[in-house]
Amino acid sequence: MSTGNADADEAVLDLLQRDEGLMMDDFIAERPDFSWAQLFLAVDRLSRKNLIMLHRVGLSYRILLMNQAVPHGQDHHREKPAVAHR
């Protein structure tokens, strides 16, 4: 993993540690020092490593750390889990 990738991954994890779940647009607003593509790829990498979880909300996604995930049946926002990576 290159340093840029590690920095973007760390930025995503740091934001999620601070806030319980963020929409993808929130990452872009909070970290203008990274491009949309860098943050999107960081989210993809972290999701594939099962460090974060994505929930579909309308046309966007809410991103959570795996340890912040809402237990099934207690989700009050009518979010749908995104397709799991295999």
C-alpha positions as CSV (number, residue, x, y, z in Angstrom):
1,M,0.0,0.0,0.0
2,S,1.4,3.3,-0.9
3,T,1.7,6.2,1.6
4,G,-1.2,8.1,-0.1
5,N,-3.4,5.1,0.2
6,A,-2.5,4.6,3.9
7,D,-3.1,8.3,4.6
8,A,-6.6,8.2,2.9
9,D,-7.4,5.0,4.8
10,E,-6.3,6.5,8.1
11,A,-8.3,9.7,7.4
12,V,-11.5,7.7,6.8
13,L,-11.0,5.6,10.0
14,D,-10.2,8.8,12.0
15,L,-13.4,10.5,10.9
16,L,-15.4,7.4,11.7
17,Q,-13.8,7.2,15.2
18,R,-15.0,10.7,15.8
19,D,-18.5,10.5,14.3
20,E,-20.7,7.4,14.5
21,G,-21.4,6.9,10.8
22,L,-21.0,9.4,8.0
23,M,-22.4,9.7,4.6
24,M,-19.9,9.6,1.7
25,D,-20.5,13.3,1.0
26,D,-19.5,14.1,4.6
27,F,-16.0,12.6,4.0
28,I,-15.5,14.8,1.0
29,A,-16.6,17.9,3.0
30,E,-14.5,17.0,6.1
31,R,-11.3,16.2,4.1
32,P,-10.8,18.5,1.1
33,D,-7.1,17.6,1.1
34,F,-8.1,14.3,-0.5
35,S,-9.8,13.8,-3.8
36,W,-13.2,12.1,-4.1
37,A,-11.5,9.2,-5.8
38,Q,-8.9,8.8,-3.0
39,L,-11.6,8.7,-0.4
40,F,-13.9,6.4,-2.4
41,L,-11.0,3.9,-2.9
42,A,-10.1,4.1,0.8
43,V,-13.7,3.2,1.7
44,D,-13.6,0.4,-0.8
45,R,-10.3,-1.0,0.6
46,L,-11.5,-0.7,4.2
47,S,-14.8,-2.4,3.3
48,R,-13.1,-5.3,1.7
49,K,-11.0,-5.7,4.8
50,N,-14.2,-5.8,6.9
51,L,-13.1,-2.7,8.9
52,I,-16.1,-0.7,7.9
53,M,-19.7,-1.3,6.7
54,L,-21.8,0.5,4.2
55,H,-25.6,1.0,4.5
56,R,-27.6,2.2,1.5
57,V,-29.6,5.3,2.4
58,G,-31.6,6.5,-0.6
59,L,-29.2,7.1,-3.4
60,S,-26.1,7.3,-1.1
61,Y,-24.3,5.3,1.5
62,R,-23.8,5.7,5.3
63,I,-20.4,4.4,6.4
64,L,-19.8,2.9,9.9
65,L,-16.9,1.2,11.6
66,M,-17.7,-2.5,12.0
67,N,-17.9,-2.1,15.8
68,Q,-20.5,0.7,15.4
69,A,-22.8,-1.4,13.3
70,V,-26.4,-1.5,14.4
71,P,-27.6,-5.0,15.3
72,H,-30.2,-6.3,12.9
73,G,-33.7,-5.4,13.8
74,Q,-32.7,-2.2,15.6
75,D,-32.1,-0.1,12.6
76,H,-34.5,2.8,12.7
77,H,-33.4,4.6,9.5
78,R,-34.6,1.9,7.1
79,E,-31.1,1.5,5.7
80,K,-30.3,-1.5,3.5
81,P,-26.9,-3.2,3.7
82,A,-24.8,-2.7,0.6
83,V,-23.7,-5.8,-1.3
84,A,-21.1,-7.7,0.7
85,H,-17.7,-8.2,-0.9
86,R,-16.4,-11.7,-1.2
